């Protein structure tokens, strides 16, 4: 699969997940799992594009 299509699909899938998570009572354990998934995606994207490692977000 071409990188552009893969990134477009990933964006679409993340949007679908966020929509579904908004329907859940908050706070929900899925929030932590999804946050981890997004952080790892950012890490690997930075690594694949040879950018500086993204810094953890402060709460």
mmCIF file as gemmi writes it, N, C-alpha and C atoms, coordinates in Angstrom:
data_model
loop_
_atom_site.group_PDB
_atom_site.id
_atom_site.type_symbol
_atom_site.label_atom_id
_atom_site.label_alt_id
_atom_site.label_comp_id
_atom_site.label_asym_id
_atom_site.label_entity_id
_atom_site.label_seq_id
_atom_site.pdbx_PDB_ins_code
_atom_site.Cartn_x
_atom_site.Cartn_y
_atom_site.Cartn_z
_atom_site.occupancy
_atom_site.B_iso_or_equiv
_atom_site.pdbx_formal_charge
_atom_site.auth_seq_id
_atom_site.auth_asym_id
_atom_site.pdbx_PDB_model_num
ATOM 1 N N . UNK Axp A 1 ? 0.856 -1.174 0 1 0 ? 1 A 1
ATOM 2 C CA . UNK Axp A 1 ? 0 0 0 1 0 ? 1 A 1
ATOM 3 C C . UNK Axp A 1 ? 0.902 1.238 0 1 0 ? 1 A 1
ATOM 4 N N . UNK Axp A 2 ? 0.514 2.247 -0.783 1 0 ? 2 A 1
ATOM 5 C CA . UNK Axp A 2 ? 1.301 3.48 -0.835 1 0 ? 2 A 1
ATOM 6 C C . UNK Axp A 2 ? 1.21 4.228 0.494 1 0 ? 2 A 1
ATOM 7 N N . UNK Axp A 3 ? 2.296 4.921 0.865 1 0 ? 3 A 1
ATOM 8 C CA . UNK Axp A 3 ? 2.295 5.644 2.148 1 0 ? 3 A 1
ATOM 9 C C . UNK Axp A 3 ? 1.152 6.654 2.275 1 0 ? 3 A 1
ATOM 10 N N . UNK Axp A 4 ? 0.825 7.363 1.2 1 0 ? 4 A 1
ATOM 11 C CA . UNK Axp A 4 ? -0.258 8.344 1.277 1 0 ? 4 A 1
ATOM 12 C C . UNK Axp A 4 ? -1.603 7.689 1.583 1 0 ? 4 A 1
ATOM 13 N N . UNK Axp A 5 ? -1.849 6.559 0.955 1 0 ? 5 A 1
ATOM 14 C CA . UNK Axp A 5 ? -3.106 5.843 1.223 1 0 ? 5 A 1
ATOM 15 C C . UNK Axp A 5 ? -3.132 5.296 2.638 1 0 ? 5 A 1
ATOM 16 N N . UNK Axp A 6 ? -1.995 4.787 3.074 1 0 ? 6 A 1
ATOM 17 C CA . UNK Axp A 6 ? -1.905 4.241 4.428 1 0 ? 6 A 1
ATOM 18 C C . UNK Axp A 6 ? -2.15 5.333 5.466 1 0 ? 6 A 1
ATOM 19 N N . UNK Axp A 7 ? -1.541 6.496 5.281 1 0 ? 7 A 1
ATOM 20 C CA . UNK Axp A 7 ? -1.751 7.597 6.215 1 0 ? 7 A 1
ATOM 21 C C . UNK Axp A 7 ? -3.195 8.096 6.181 1 0 ? 7 A 1
ATOM 22 N N . UNK Axp A 8 ? -3.788 8.145 4.987 1 0 ? 8 A 1
ATOM 23 C CA . UNK Axp A 8 ? -5.187 8.571 4.877 1 0 ? 8 A 1
ATOM 24 C C . UNK Axp A 8 ? -6.103 7.584 5.605 1 0 ? 8 A 1
ATOM 25 N N . UNK Axp A 9 ? -5.832 6.295 5.44 1 0 ? 9 A 1
ATOM 26 C CA . UNK Axp A 9 ? -6.632 5.293 6.135 1 0 ? 9 A 1
ATOM 27 C C . UNK Axp A 9 ? -6.452 5.411 7.644 1 0 ? 9 A 1
ATOM 28 N N . UNK Axp A 10 ? -5.217 5.593 8.075 1 0 ? 10 A 1
ATOM 29 C CA . UNK Axp A 10 ? -4.94 5.723 9.504 1 0 ? 10 A 1
ATOM 30 C C . UNK Axp A 10 ? -5.678 6.921 10.088 1 0 ? 10 A 1
ATOM 31 N N . UNK Axp A 11 ? -5.668 8.038 9.359 1 0 ? 11 A 1
ATOM 32 C CA . UNK Axp A 11 ? -6.394 9.233 9.806 1 0 ? 11 A 1
ATOM 33 C C . UNK Axp A 11 ? -7.888 8.925 9.922 1 0 ? 11 A 1
ATOM 34 N N . UNK Axp A 12 ? -8.438 8.29 8.899 1 0 ? 12 A 1
ATOM 35 C CA . UNK Axp A 12 ? -9.868 7.945 8.909 1 0 ? 12 A 1
ATOM 36 C C . UNK Axp A 12 ? -10.183 7.023 10.094 1 0 ? 12 A 1
ATOM 37 N N . UNK Axp A 13 ? -9.355 5.997 10.301 1 0 ? 13 A 1
ATOM 38 C CA . UNK Axp A 13 ? -9.599 5.052 11.391 1 0 ? 13 A 1
ATOM 39 C C . UNK Axp A 13 ? -9.522 5.741 12.75 1 0 ? 13 A 1
ATOM 40 N N . UNK Axp A 14 ? -8.563 6.653 12.907 1 0 ? 14 A 1
ATOM 41 C CA . UNK Axp A 14 ? -8.459 7.383 14.171 1 0 ? 14 A 1
ATOM 42 C C . UNK Axp A 14 ? -9.693 8.251 14.4 1 0 ? 14 A 1
ATOM 43 N N . UNK Axp A 15 ? -10.19 8.89 13.348 1 0 ? 15 A 1
ATOM 44 C CA . UNK Axp A 15 ? -11.402 9.704 13.484 1 0 ? 15 A 1
ATOM 45 C C . UNK Axp A 15 ? -12.597 8.844 13.896 1 0 ? 15 A 1
ATOM 46 N N . UNK Axp A 16 ? -12.713 7.664 13.311 1 0 ? 16 A 1
ATOM 47 C CA . UNK Axp A 16 ? -13.798 6.751 13.672 1 0 ? 16 A 1
ATOM 48 C C . UNK Axp A 16 ? -13.682 6.329 15.136 1 0 ? 16 A 1
ATOM 49 N N . UNK Axp A 17 ? -12.463 6.057 15.569 1 0 ? 17 A 1
ATOM 50 C CA . UNK Axp A 17 ? -12.246 5.659 16.965 1 0 ? 17 A 1
ATOM 51 C C . UNK Axp A 17 ? -12.599 6.793 17.915 1 0 ? 17 A 1
ATOM 52 N N . UNK Axp A 18 ? -12.175 8.008 17.573 1 0 ? 18 A 1
ATOM 53 C CA . UNK Axp A 18 ? -12.498 9.155 18.419 1 0 ? 18 A 1
ATOM 54 C C . UNK Axp A 18 ? -14.006 9.371 18.511 1 0 ? 18 A 1
ATOM 55 N N . UNK Axp A 19 ? -14.689 9.233 17.395 1 0 ? 19 A 1
ATOM 56 C CA . UNK Axp A 19 ? -16.146 9.393 17.403 1 0 ? 19 A 1
ATOM 57 C C . UNK Axp A 19 ? -16.78 8.359 18.341 1 0 ? 19 A 1
ATOM 58 N N . UNK Axp A 20 ? -16.347 7.116 18.223 1 0 ? 20 A 1
ATOM 59 C CA . UNK Axp A 20 ? -16.909 6.057 19.068 1 0 ? 20 A 1
ATOM 60 C C . UNK Axp A 20 ? -16.588 6.304 20.542 1 0 ? 20 A 1
ATOM 61 N N . UNK Axp A 21 ? -15.38 6.776 20.822 1 0 ? 21 A 1
ATOM 62 C CA . UNK Axp A 21 ? -14.982 7.012 22.213 1 0 ? 21 A 1
ATOM 63 C C . UNK Axp A 21 ? -15.762 8.162 22.839 1 0 ? 21 A 1
ATOM 64 N N . UNK Axp A 22 ? -16.172 9.129 22.026 1 0 ? 22 A 1
ATOM 65 C CA . UNK Axp A 22 ? -16.974 10.245 22.564 1 0 ? 22 A 1
ATOM 66 C C . UNK Axp A 22 ? -18.337 9.776 23.061 1 0 ? 22 A 1
ATOM 67 N N . UNK Axp A 23 ? -18.766 8.619 22.577 1 0 ? 23 A 1
ATOM 68 C CA . UNK Axp A 23 ? -20.059 8.076 22.995 1 0 ? 23 A 1
ATOM 69 C C . UNK Axp A 23 ? -19.966 7.343 24.327 1 0 ? 23 A 1
ATOM 70 N N . UNK Axp A 24 ? -18.758 7.068 24.783 1 0 ? 24 A 1
ATOM 71 C CA . UNK Axp A 24 ? -18.553 6.312 26.018 1 0 ? 24 A 1
ATOM 72 C C . UNK Axp A 24 ? -18.638 7.218 27.237 1 0 ? 24 A 1
ATOM 73 N N . UNK Axp A 25 ? -19.021 6.667 28.383 1 0 ? 25 A 1
ATOM 74 C CA . UNK Axp A 25 ? -18.967 7.457 29.612 1 0 ? 25 A 1
ATOM 75 C C . UNK Axp A 25 ? -17.505 7.809 29.912 1 0 ? 25 A 1
ATOM 76 N N . UNK Axp A 26 ? -17.301 8.996 30.424 1 0 ? 26 A 1
ATOM 77 C CA . UNK Axp A 26 ? -15.93 9.469 30.684 1 0 ? 26 A 1
ATOM 78 C C . UNK Axp A 26 ? -15.677 9.576 32.179 1 0 ? 26 A 1
ATOM 79 N N . UNK Axp A 27 ? -14.494 9.324 32.651 1 0 ? 27 A 1
ATOM 80 C CA . UNK Axp A 27 ? -13.347 8.787 31.917 1 0 ? 27 A 1
ATOM 81 C C . UNK Axp A 27 ? -13.537 7.301 31.608 1 0 ? 27 A 1
ATOM 82 N N . UNK Axp A 28 ? -12.873 6.835 30.564 1 0 ? 28 A 1
ATOM 83 C CA . UNK Axp A 28 ? -13.01 5.446 30.137 1 0 ? 28 A 1
ATOM 84 C C . UNK Axp A 28 ? -11.619 4.872 29.892 1 0 ? 28 A 1
ATOM 85 N N . UNK Axp A 29 ? -11.394 3.596 30.222 1 0 ? 29 A 1
ATOM 86 C CA . UNK Axp A 29 ? -10.071 2.991 30.005 1 0 ? 29 A 1
ATOM 87 C C . UNK Axp A 29 ? -9.6 3.076 28.549 1 0 ? 29 A 1
ATOM 88 N N . UNK Axp A 30 ? -10.532 3.142 27.61 1 0 ? 30 A 1
ATOM 89 C CA . UNK Axp A 30 ? -10.148 3.218 26.197 1 0 ? 30 A 1
ATOM 90 C C . UNK Axp A 30 ? -9.348 4.482 25.902 1 0 ? 30 A 1
ATOM 91 N N . UNK Axp A 31 ? -9.552 5.542 26.68 1 0 ? 31 A 1
ATOM 92 C CA . UNK Axp A 31 ? -8.815 6.793 26.452 1 0 ? 31 A 1
ATOM 93 C C . UNK Axp A 31 ? -7.316 6.572 26.593 1 0 ? 31 A 1
ATOM 94 N N . UNK Axp A 32 ? -6.92 5.857 27.61 1 0 ? 32 A 1
ATOM 95 C CA . UNK Axp A 32 ? -5.497 5.614 27.85 1 0 ? 32 A 1
ATOM 96 C C . UNK Axp A 32 ? -4.899 4.755 26.738 1 0 ? 32 A 1
ATOM 97 N N . UNK Axp A 33 ? -5.635 3.748 26.322 1 0 ? 33 A 1
ATOM 98 C CA . UNK Axp A 33 ? -5.154 2.863 25.256 1 0 ? 33 A 1
ATOM 99 C C . UNK Axp A 33 ? -5.013 3.638 23.952 1 0 ? 33 A 1
ATOM 100 N N . UNK Axp A 34 ? -6.024 4.441 23.615 1 0 ? 34 A 1
ATOM 101 C CA . UNK Axp A 34 ? -5.974 5.205 22.374 1 0 ? 34 A 1
ATOM 102 C C . UNK Axp A 34 ? -4.853 6.238 22.424 1 0 ? 34 A 1
ATOM 103 N N . UNK Axp A 35 ? -4.638 6.869 23.565 1 0 ? 35 A 1
ATOM 104 C CA . UNK Axp A 35 ? -3.535 7.823 23.711 1 0 ? 35 A 1
ATOM 105 C C . UNK Axp A 35 ? -2.197 7.145 23.448 1 0 ? 35 A 1
ATOM 106 N N . UNK Axp A 36 ? -2.051 5.934 23.949 1 0 ? 36 A 1
ATOM 107 C CA . UNK Axp A 36 ? -0.822 5.181 23.723 1 0 ? 36 A 1
ATOM 108 C C . UNK Axp A 36 ? -0.644 4.89 22.231 1 0 ? 36 A 1
ATOM 109 N N . UNK Axp A 37 ? -1.706 4.476 21.569 1 0 ? 37 A 1
ATOM 110 C CA . UNK Axp A 37 ? -1.636 4.167 20.137 1 0 ? 37 A 1
ATOM 111 C C . UNK Axp A 37 ? -1.208 5.398 19.344 1 0 ? 37 A 1
ATOM 112 N N . UNK Axp A 38 ? -1.806 6.539 19.635 1 0 ? 38 A 1
ATOM 113 C CA . UNK Axp A 38 ? -1.464 7.768 18.922 1 0 ? 38 A 1
ATOM 114 C C . UNK Axp A 38 ? -0.011 8.164 19.193 1 0 ? 38 A 1
ATOM 115 N N . UNK Axp A 39 ? 0.433 8.045 20.418 1 0 ? 39 A 1
ATOM 116 C CA . UNK Axp A 39 ? 1.819 8.39 20.75 1 0 ? 39 A 1
ATOM 117 C C . UNK Axp A 39 ? 2.806 7.5 19.991 1 0 ? 39 A 1
ATOM 118 N N . UNK Axp A 40 ? 2.509 6.228 19.913 1 0 ? 40 A 1
ATOM 119 C CA . UNK Axp A 40 ? 3.387 5.306 19.183 1 0 ? 40 A 1
ATOM 120 C C . UNK Axp A 40 ? 3.36 5.61 17.69 1 0 ? 40 A 1
ATOM 121 N N . UNK Axp A 41 ? 2.199 5.958 17.157 1 0 ? 41 A 1
ATOM 122 C CA . UNK Axp A 41 ? 2.124 6.342 15.744 1 0 ? 41 A 1
ATOM 123 C C . UNK Axp A 41 ? 3.009 7.559 15.476 1 0 ? 41 A 1
ATOM 124 N N . UNK Axp A 42 ? 2.949 8.55 16.354 1 0 ? 42 A 1
ATOM 125 C CA . UNK Axp A 42 ? 3.79 9.744 16.192 1 0 ? 42 A 1
ATOM 126 C C . UNK Axp A 42 ? 5.267 9.377 16.256 1 0 ? 42 A 1
ATOM 127 N N . UNK Axp A 43 ? 5.622 8.506 17.179 1 0 ? 43 A 1
ATOM 128 C CA . UNK Axp A 43 ? 7.012 8.07 17.32 1 0 ? 43 A 1
ATOM 129 C C . UNK Axp A 43 ? 7.512 7.421 16.035 1 0 ? 43 A 1
ATOM 130 N N . UNK Axp A 44 ? 6.745 6.459 15.507 1 0 ? 44 A 1
ATOM 131 C CA . UNK Axp A 44 ? 7.191 5.75 14.309 1 0 ? 44 A 1
ATOM 132 C C . UNK Axp A 44 ? 7.161 6.636 13.073 1 0 ? 44 A 1
ATOM 133 N N . UNK Axp A 45 ? 6.216 7.548 12.986 1 0 ? 45 A 1
ATOM 134 C CA . UNK Axp A 45 ? 6.197 8.475 11.856 1 0 ? 45 A 1
ATOM 135 C C . UNK Axp A 45 ? 7.439 9.364 11.886 1 0 ? 45 A 1
ATOM 136 N N . UNK Axp A 46 ? 7.782 9.868 13.059 1 0 ? 46 A 1
ATOM 137 C CA . UNK Axp A 46 ? 8.986 10.686 13.195 1 0 ? 46 A 1
ATOM 138 C C . UNK Axp A 46 ? 10.223 9.87 12.831 1 0 ? 46 A 1
ATOM 139 N N . UNK Axp A 47 ? 10.257 8.653 13.262 1 0 ? 47 A 1
ATOM 140 C CA . UNK Axp A 47 ? 11.4 7.796 12.954 1 0 ? 47 A 1
ATOM 141 C C . UNK Axp A 47 ? 11.48 7.497 11.459 1 0 ? 47 A 1
ATOM 142 N N . UNK Axp A 48 ? 10.34 7.227 10.853 1 0 ? 48 A 1
ATOM 143 C CA . UNK Axp A 48 ? 10.313 6.903 9.426 1 0 ? 48 A 1
ATOM 144 C C . UNK Axp A 48 ? 10.701 8.1 8.567 1 0 ? 48 A 1
ATOM 145 N N . UNK Axp A 49 ? 10.378 9.284 9.027 1 0 ? 49 A 1
ATOM 146 C CA . UNK Axp A 49 ? 10.701 10.488 8.262 1 0 ? 49 A 1
ATOM 147 C C . UNK Axp A 49 ? 11.976 11.143 8.762 1 0 ? 49 A 1
ATOM 148 N N . UNK Axp A 50 ? 12.639 10.492 9.73 1 0 ? 50 A 1
ATOM 149 C CA . UNK Axp A 50 ? 13.911 10.958 10.298 1 0 ? 50 A 1
ATOM 150 C C . UNK Axp A 50 ? 13.802 12.323 10.973 1 0 ? 50 A 1
ATOM 151 N N . UNK Axp A 51 ? 12.648 12.612 11.516 1 0 ? 51 A 1
ATOM 152 C CA . UNK Axp A 51 ? 12.476 13.84 12.271 1 0 ? 51 A 1
ATOM 153 C C . UNK Axp A 51 ? 12.922 13.607 13.703 1 0 ? 51 A 1
ATOM 154 N N . UNK Axp A 52 ? 13.052 14.683 14.429 1 0 ? 52 A 1
ATOM 155 C CA . UNK Axp A 52 ? 13.382 14.558 15.844 1 0 ? 52 A 1
ATOM 156 C C . UNK Axp A 52 ? 12.275 13.795 16.549 1 0 ? 52 A 1
ATOM 157 N N . UNK Axp A 53 ? 12.654 13.069 17.574 1 0 ? 53 A 1
ATOM 158 C CA . UNK Axp A 53 ? 11.672 12.301 18.336 1 0 ? 53 A 1
ATOM 159 C C . UNK Axp A 53 ? 10.668 13.257 18.98 1 0 ? 53 A 1
ATOM 160 N N . UNK Axp A 54 ? 9.374 12.996 18.788 1 0 ? 54 A 1
ATOM 161 C CA . UNK Axp A 54 ? 8.371 13.878 19.416 1 0 ? 54 A 1
ATOM 162 C C . UNK Axp A 54 ? 8.47 13.837 20.935 1 0 ? 54 A 1
ATOM 163 N N . UNK Axp A 55 ? 8.273 14.961 21.529 1 0 ? 55 A 1
ATOM 164 C CA . UNK Axp A 55 ? 8.323 15.062 22.974 1 0 ? 55 A 1
ATOM 165 C C . UNK Axp A 55 ? 6.984 14.63 23.573 1 0 ? 55 A 1
ATOM 166 N N . UNK Axp A 56 ? 7.029 13.962 24.731 1 0 ? 56 A 1
ATOM 167 C CA . UNK Axp A 56 ? 5.757 13.574 25.382 1 0 ? 56 A 1
ATOM 168 C C . UNK Axp A 56 ? 4.929 14.816 25.709 1 0 ? 56 A 1
ATOM 169 N N . UNK Axp A 57 ? 3.645 14.67 25.569 1 0 ? 57 A 1
ATOM 170 C CA . UNK Axp A 57 ? 2.743 15.781 25.9 1 0 ? 57 A 1
ATOM 171 C C . UNK Axp A 57 ? 2.578 15.852 27.405 1 0 ? 57 A 1
ATOM 172 N N . UNK Axp A 58 ? 2.644 17.041 27.919 1 0 ? 58 A 1
ATOM 173 C CA . UNK Axp A 58 ? 2.44 17.264 29.355 1 0 ? 58 A 1
ATOM 174 C C . UNK Axp A 58 ? 0.968 17.446 29.615 1 0 ? 58 A 1
ATOM 175 N N . UNK Axp A 59 ? 0.496 16.903 30.715 1 0 ? 59 A 1
ATOM 176 C CA . UNK Axp A 59 ? -0.919 17.058 31.065 1 0 ? 59 A 1
ATOM 177 C C . UNK Axp A 59 ? -1.11 18.284 31.9 1 0 ? 59 A 1
